[in-house]
Amino acid sequence: MNSAKKADRMLWKRLAELAKQNWPQLSGILLLSFLSTPLALLMPLPLKIAIDSVVGKQALPNWLLLITPAAVESSKRDQLFIAGGLLLAVAVLASLQSLASWLLQTYTGEKLVHDLRAQLLWHVQRVSLAFHDRRGPSDTSYRIQHDAPSIQNILIQGLVPIVTSAVGFVAMLLVTARISPRLAAISLVLSPVLFLLARHSSRKVRAGYDEVKQLDSSAMLVMHEA
């Protein structure tokens, strides 16, 4: 157990070193991911304006009255156009955010894989010939070719979504608390239960994933020997 924990600490240390080399790109991905939360919160706003002000009889929000002509307040059609324009603007901003995030994630992920493969190749060239005789060339090639891309799954598809999801959870909880404190309390009580269930399932998935990777590597060795 201690050896497994020590290996995990060593693994995270090496991942931190690779992440440090690419911190500007990872910081950009994190910032772009943070933008998705306010954009998601703004998406229902045009619908609220259309229902409350166009269909209903409520006045437009004060911040909207400050940037629109005075005639808009008395025209339902203009108010509907403004609500539609806001919906279109939020959708365009969300699409631009998704595109920029995808481009930066793709570039950073490929760079991380390239850097890790370069380090693995340099390490393989430095180990003894007895190691290659014991493990075989197919196992080494498998690690470099198929295991190295896992770094982008850990840092980009794993760590970044965890941070952004935590921020989004807090933001959604605050918004829900303003609407209904009781509903926010219920969500807060259920969250630890969902977290424990997800953690329990992830342990089983990890054990199965390790077994599949070992079988895949063994199959590559058998094919090479054949």
C-alpha positions as YAML, in Angstrom:
chain: A
units: angstrom
residues:
- id: 1
  name: MET
  ca: [0.00, 0.00, 0.00]
- id: 2
  name: ASN
  ca: [2.81, 2.38, 0.89]
- id: 3
  name: SER
  ca: [4.63, 1.56, -2.33]
- id: 4
  name: ALA
  ca: [1.46, 2.33, -4.31]
- id: 5
  name: LYS
  ca: [1.07, 5.69, -2.57]
- id: 6
  name: LYS
  ca: [4.73, 6.46, -3.15]
- id: 7
  name: ALA
  ca: [4.35, 5.61, -6.85]
- id: 8
  name: ASP
  ca: [1.27, 7.85, -7.08]
- id: 9
  name: ARG
  ca: [3.16, 10.75, -5.46]
- id: 10
  name: MET
  ca: [6.04, 10.27, -7.88]
- id: 11
  name: LEU
  ca: [3.61, 10.19, -10.79]
- id: 12
  name: TRP
  ca: [1.90, 13.41, -9.72]
- id: 13
  name: LYS
  ca: [5.29, 15.04, -9.22]
- id: 14
  name: ARG
  ca: [6.29, 14.24, -12.80]
- id: 15
  name: LEU
  ca: [2.92, 15.41, -14.08]
- id: 16
  name: ALA
  ca: [3.37, 18.67, -12.18]
- id: 17
  name: GLU
  ca: [6.75, 19.16, -13.83]
- id: 18
  name: LEU
  ca: [5.24, 18.72, -17.29]
- id: 19
  name: ALA
  ca: [2.32, 20.98, -16.40]
- id: 20
  name: LYS
  ca: [4.75, 23.64, -15.16]
- id: 21
  name: GLN
  ca: [6.44, 23.70, -18.56]
- id: 22
  name: ASN
  ca: [3.08, 24.39, -20.21]
- id: 23
  name: TRP
  ca: [1.50, 26.60, -17.57]
- id: 24
  name: PRO
  ca: [0.59, 29.52, -19.94]
- id: 25
  name: GLN
  ca: [-1.48, 27.21, -22.15]
- id: 26
  name: LEU
  ca: [-3.06, 25.40, -19.19]
- id: 27
  name: SER
  ca: [-3.87, 28.74, -17.55]
- id: 28
  name: GLY
  ca: [-5.53, 29.88, -20.77]
- id: 29
  name: ILE
  ca: [-7.61, 26.70, -20.91]
- id: 30
  name: LEU
  ca: [-8.63, 27.22, -17.29]
- id: 31
  name: LEU
  ca: [-9.66, 30.83, -17.88]
- id: 32
  name: LEU
  ca: [-11.65, 29.92, -20.99]
- id: 33
  name: SER
  ca: [-13.35, 27.14, -19.05]
- id: 34
  name: PHE
  ca: [-14.27, 29.59, -16.30]
- id: 35
  name: LEU
  ca: [-16.09, 31.70, -18.91]
- id: 36
  name: SER
  ca: [-18.48, 28.84, -19.59]
- id: 37
  name: THR
  ca: [-20.08, 29.26, -16.13]
- id: 38
  name: PRO
  ca: [-21.25, 32.90, -16.51]
- id: 39
  name: LEU
  ca: [-22.30, 32.22, -20.09]
- id: 40
  name: ALA
  ca: [-24.41, 29.29, -18.93]
- id: 41
  name: LEU
  ca: [-25.95, 31.47, -16.23]
- id: 42
  name: LEU
  ca: [-26.76, 34.18, -18.80]
- id: 43
  name: MET
  ca: [-28.53, 31.79, -21.19]
- id: 44
  name: PRO
  ca: [-31.94, 31.87, -19.38]
- id: 45
  name: LEU
  ca: [-31.86, 35.69, -19.04]
- id: 46
  name: PRO
  ca: [-33.36, 36.50, -22.49]
- id: 47
  name: LEU
  ca: [-36.15, 33.99, -21.86]
- id: 48
  name: LYS
  ca: [-36.87, 35.65, -18.51]
- id: 49
  name: ILE
  ca: [-37.08, 39.05, -20.19]
- id: 50
  name: ALA
  ca: [-39.41, 37.68, -22.87]
- id: 51
  name: ILE
  ca: [-41.74, 36.08, -20.31]
- id: 52
  name: ASP
  ca: [-41.70, 38.82, -17.66]
- id: 53
  name: SER
  ca: [-41.62, 41.91, -19.85]
- id: 54
  name: VAL
  ca: [-43.04, 40.89, -23.24]
- id: 55
  name: VAL
  ca: [-45.69, 38.36, -22.20]
- id: 56
  name: GLY
  ca: [-46.07, 39.76, -18.69]
- id: 57
  name: LYS
  ca: [-46.30, 43.33, -17.46]
- id: 58
  name: GLN
  ca: [-43.02, 43.71, -15.57]
- id: 59
  name: ALA
  ca: [-40.66, 46.50, -16.52]
- id: 60
  name: LEU
  ca: [-37.35, 45.77, -18.18]
- id: 61
  name: PRO
  ca: [-34.37, 45.32, -15.84]
- id: 62
  name: ASN
  ca: [-32.73, 48.58, -14.80]
- id: 63
  name: TRP
  ca: [-29.40, 47.67, -16.40]
- id: 64
  name: LEU
  ca: [-31.17, 47.08, -19.72]
- id: 65
  name: LEU
  ca: [-33.06, 50.40, -19.53]
- id: 66
  name: LEU
  ca: [-29.74, 52.22, -19.18]
- id: 67
  name: ILE
  ca: [-28.46, 50.97, -22.56]
- id: 68
  name: THR
  ca: [-31.68, 51.03, -24.61]
- id: 69
  name: PRO
  ca: [-33.76, 53.94, -25.94]
- id: 70
  name: ALA
  ca: [-36.70, 55.14, -23.85]
- id: 71
  name: ALA
  ca: [-39.18, 54.12, -26.56]
- id: 72
  name: VAL
  ca: [-38.32, 50.47, -26.05]
- id: 73
  name: GLU
  ca: [-40.02, 50.46, -22.65]
- id: 74
  name: SER
  ca: [-43.45, 50.98, -24.23]
- id: 75
  name: SER
  ca: [-43.01, 48.68, -27.25]
- id: 76
  name: LYS
  ca: [-43.53, 44.95, -26.76]
- id: 77
  name: ARG
  ca: [-42.13, 44.21, -30.21]
- id: 78
  name: ASP
  ca: [-38.88, 46.06, -29.49]
- id: 79
  name: GLN
  ca: [-38.58, 44.28, -26.17]
- id: 80
  name: LEU
  ca: [-38.98, 40.93, -27.94]
- id: 81
  name: PHE
  ca: [-36.29, 41.91, -30.45]
- id: 82
  name: ILE
  ca: [-33.98, 42.85, -27.58]
- id: 83
  name: ALA
  ca: [-34.59, 39.52, -25.86]
- id: 84
  name: GLY
  ca: [-33.88, 37.69, -29.12]
- id: 85
  name: GLY
  ca: [-30.75, 39.76, -29.69]
- id: 86
  name: LEU
  ca: [-29.48, 38.99, -26.20]
- id: 87
  name: LEU
  ca: [-30.11, 35.28, -26.76]
- id: 88
  name: LEU
  ca: [-28.22, 35.41, -30.05]
- id: 89
  name: ALA
  ca: [-25.32, 37.35, -28.47]
- id: 90
  name: VAL
  ca: [-24.99, 34.88, -25.59]
- id: 91
  name: ALA
  ca: [-25.11, 31.93, -28.03]
- id: 92
  name: VAL
  ca: [-22.40, 33.49, -30.22]
- id: 93
  name: LEU
  ca: [-20.18, 34.19, -27.21]
- id: 94
  name: ALA
  ca: [-20.67, 30.62, -25.96]
- id: 95
  name: SER
  ca: [-19.74, 29.24, -29.40]
- id: 96
  name: LEU
  ca: [-16.62, 31.42, -29.58]
- id: 97
  name: GLN
  ca: [-15.63, 30.33, -26.09]
- id: 98
  name: SER
  ca: [-16.06, 26.66, -27.05]
- id: 99
  name: LEU
  ca: [-14.05, 27.10, -30.26]
- id: 100
  name: ALA
  ca: [-11.18, 28.92, -28.54]
- id: 101
  name: SER
  ca: [-11.13, 26.36, -25.73]
- id: 102
  name: TRP
  ca: [-11.12, 23.44, -28.21]
- id: 103
  name: LEU
  ca: [-8.26, 24.92, -30.23]
- id: 104
  name: LEU
  ca: [-6.14, 25.63, -27.16]
- id: 105
  name: GLN
  ca: [-6.89, 22.22, -25.64]
- id: 106
  name: THR
  ca: [-5.93, 20.45, -28.87]
- id: 107
  name: TYR
  ca: [-2.65, 22.35, -29.18]
- id: 108
  name: THR
  ca: [-1.73, 21.95, -25.50]
- id: 109
  name: GLY
  ca: [-2.71, 18.28, -25.42]
- id: 110
  name: GLU
  ca: [-0.56, 17.41, -28.43]
- id: 111
  name: LYS
  ca: [2.35, 19.40, -26.96]
- id: 112
  name: LEU
  ca: [2.07, 17.57, -23.64]
- id: 113
  name: VAL
  ca: [2.05, 14.20, -25.41]
- id: 114
  name: HIS
  ca: [5.05, 15.24, -27.54]
- id: 115
  name: ASP
  ca: [7.03, 16.34, -24.48]
- id: 116
  name: LEU
  ca: [6.23, 13.17, -22.55]
- id: 117
  name: ARG
  ca: [7.12, 10.93, -25.49]
- id: 118
  name: ALA
  ca: [10.43, 12.77, -25.87]
- id: 119
  name: GLN
  ca: [11.21, 12.17, -22.20]
- id: 120
  name: LEU
  ca: [10.22, 8.50, -22.42]
- id: 121
  name: LEU
  ca: [12.33, 7.98, -25.53]
- id: 122
  name: TRP
  ca: [15.32, 9.62, -23.87]
- id: 123
  name: HIS
  ca: [14.82, 7.43, -20.80]
- id: 124
  name: VAL
  ca: [14.53, 4.25, -22.90]
- id: 125
  name: GLN
  ca: [17.82, 5.01, -24.61]
- id: 126
  name: ARG
  ca: [19.56, 5.31, -21.24]
- id: 127
  name: VAL
  ca: [18.36, 2.08, -19.60]
- id: 128
  name: SER
  ca: [20.42, -1.10, -19.76]
- id: 129
  name: LEU
  ca: [20.11, -3.75, -22.45]
- id: 130
  name: ALA
  ca: [19.04, -6.23, -19.77]
- id: 131
  name: PHE
  ca: [15.90, -4.18, -19.26]
- id: 132
  name: HIS
  ca: [15.02, -4.43, -22.97]
- id: 133
  name: ASP
  ca: [15.74, -8.17, -22.95]
- id: 134
  name: ARG
  ca: [13.43, -8.60, -19.95]
- id: 135
  name: ARG
  ca: [10.55, -6.37, -21.06]
- id: 136
  name: GLY
  ca: [10.89, -6.67, -24.83]
- id: 137
  name: PRO
  ca: [10.81, -3.89, -27.43]
- id: 138
  name: SER
  ca: [7.04, -4.15, -27.99]
- id: 139
  name: ASP
  ca: [6.26, -3.25, -24.37]
- id: 140
  name: THR
  ca: [8.50, -0.18, -24.57]
- id: 141
  name: SER
  ca: [6.95, 0.89, -27.86]
- id: 142
  name: TYR
  ca: [3.48, 0.39, -26.41]
- id: 143
  name: ARG
  ca: [4.25, 2.65, -23.46]
- id: 144
  name: ILE
  ca: [5.53, 5.43, -25.69]
- id: 145
  name: GLN
  ca: [2.85, 5.13, -28.36]
- id: 146
  name: HIS
  ca: [-0.31, 4.30, -26.40]
- id: 147
  name: ASP
  ca: [0.27, 5.27, -22.76]
- id: 148
  name: ALA
  ca: [1.79, 8.72, -23.33]
- id: 149
  name: PRO
  ca: [-1.49, 10.29, -24.64]
- id: 150
  name: SER
  ca: [-3.01, 9.63, -21.22]
- id: 151
  name: ILE
  ca: [-1.33, 12.78, -19.94]
- id: 152
  name: GLN
  ca: [-3.75, 15.00, -21.84]
- id: 153
  name: ASN
  ca: [-6.65, 12.97, -20.44]
- id: 154
  name: ILE
  ca: [-5.35, 13.60, -16.93]
- id: 155
  name: LEU
  ca: [-4.46, 17.29, -17.16]
- id: 156
  name: ILE
  ca: [-6.88, 18.63, -19.77]
- id: 157
  name: GLN
  ca: [-9.88, 16.27, -19.75]
- id: 158
  name: GLY
  ca: [-9.48, 15.50, -16.04]
- id: 159
  name: LEU
  ca: [-7.95, 18.19, -13.87]
- id: 160
  name: VAL
  ca: [-9.30, 21.26, -15.69]
- id: 161
  name: PRO
  ca: [-12.93, 20.02, -15.74]
- id: 162
  name: ILE
  ca: [-12.70, 19.22, -12.02]
- id: 163
  name: VAL
  ca: [-11.67, 22.79, -11.19]
- id: 164
  name: THR
  ca: [-14.23, 24.40, -13.50]
- id: 165
  name: SER
  ca: [-16.98, 22.06, -12.30]
- id: 166
  name: ALA
  ca: [-16.23, 23.02, -8.70]
- id: 167
  name: VAL
  ca: [-16.50, 26.72, -9.58]
- id: 168
  name: GLY
  ca: [-19.68, 26.08, -11.57]
- id: 169
  name: PHE
  ca: [-21.17, 24.12, -8.67]
- id: 170
  name: VAL
  ca: [-20.55, 26.99, -6.26]
- id: 171
  name: ALA
  ca: [-22.00, 29.51, -8.72]
- id: 172
  name: MET
  ca: [-25.12, 27.41, -9.35]
- id: 173
  name: LEU
  ca: [-25.53, 26.87, -5.60]
- id: 174
  name: LEU
  ca: [-25.42, 30.62, -4.94]
- id: 175
  name: VAL
  ca: [-27.97, 31.31, -7.67]
- id: 176
  name: THR
  ca: [-30.23, 28.53, -6.38]
- id: 177
  name: ALA
  ca: [-29.90, 29.85, -2.83]
- id: 178
  name: ARG
  ca: [-31.15, 33.27, -3.95]
- id: 179
  name: ILE
  ca: [-34.17, 31.66, -5.62]
- id: 180
  name: SER
  ca: [-34.94, 28.97, -3.03]
- id: 181
  name: PRO
  ca: [-32.74, 28.44, 0.06]
- id: 182
  name: ARG
  ca: [-34.52, 25.16, 0.82]
- id: 183
  name: LEU
  ca: [-33.74, 23.75, -2.63]
- id: 184
  name: ALA
  ca: [-30.09, 24.84, -2.26]
- id: 185
  name: ALA
  ca: [-29.88, 23.08, 1.12]
- id: 186
  name: ILE
  ca: [-31.28, 19.87, -0.38]
- id: 187
  name: SER
  ca: [-28.71, 20.03, -3.19]
- id: 188
  name: LEU
  ca: [-25.93, 20.60, -0.69]
- id: 189
  name: VAL
  ca: [-26.99, 17.59, 1.39]
- id: 190
  name: LEU
  ca: [-27.14, 15.28, -1.64]
- id: 191
  name: SER
  ca: [-23.76, 16.38, -3.06]
- id: 192
  name: PRO
  ca: [-21.53, 14.37, -0.63]
- id: 193
  name: VAL
  ca: [-23.57, 11.22, -1.35]
- id: 194
  name: LEU
  ca: [-23.09, 11.63, -5.09]
- id: 195
  name: PHE
  ca: [-19.37, 12.31, -4.54]
- id: 196
  name: LEU
  ca: [-18.91, 9.11, -2.52]
- id: 197
  name: LEU
  ca: [-20.78, 7.05, -5.11]
- id: 198
  name: ALA
  ca: [-18.66, 8.49, -7.92]
- id: 199
  name: ARG
  ca: [-15.45, 7.84, -5.98]
- id: 200
  name: HIS
  ca: [-16.48, 4.24, -5.31]
- id: 201
  name: SER
  ca: [-17.22, 3.68, -8.98]
- id: 202
  name: SER
  ca: [-13.96, 5.31, -10.10]
- id: 203
  name: ARG
  ca: [-11.94, 2.82, -8.05]
- id: 204
  name: LYS
  ca: [-13.58, -0.09, -9.84]
- id: 205
  name: VAL
  ca: [-13.08, 1.58, -13.20]
- id: 206
  name: ARG
  ca: [-9.41, 2.20, -12.46]
- id: 207
  name: ALA
  ca: [-8.82, -1.43, -11.48]
- id: 208
  name: GLY
  ca: [-10.49, -2.63, -14.67]
- id: 209
  name: TYR
  ca: [-8.59, -0.10, -16.76]
- id: 210
  name: ASP
  ca: [-5.23, -1.25, -15.37]
- id: 211
  name: GLU
  ca: [-6.14, -4.86, -16.13]
- id: 212
  name: VAL
  ca: [-7.16, -4.03, -19.70]
- id: 213
  name: LYS
  ca: [-3.92, -2.11, -20.29]
- id: 214
  name: GLN
  ca: [-1.87, -5.03, -19.00]
- id: 215
  name: LEU
  ca: [-3.71, -7.45, -21.29]
- id: 216
  name: ASP
  ca: [-3.28, -5.09, -24.22]
- id: 217
  name: SER
  ca: [0.45, -4.81, -23.57]
- id: 218
  name: SER
  ca: [0.75, -8.60, -23.26]
- id: 219
  name: ALA
  ca: [-1.08, -9.06, -26.55]
- id: 220
  name: MET
  ca: [1.38, -6.70, -28.25]
- id: 221
  name: LEU
  ca: [4.26, -8.79, -26.86]
- id: 222
  name: VAL
  ca: [2.73, -12.04, -28.16]
- id: 223
  name: MET
  ca: [2.20, -10.54, -31.62]
- id: 224
  name: HIS
  ca: [5.80, -9.33, -31.70]
- id: 225
  name: GLU
  ca: [7.14, -12.75, -30.74]
- id: 226
  name: ALA
  ca: [4.91, -14.46, -33.27]
...
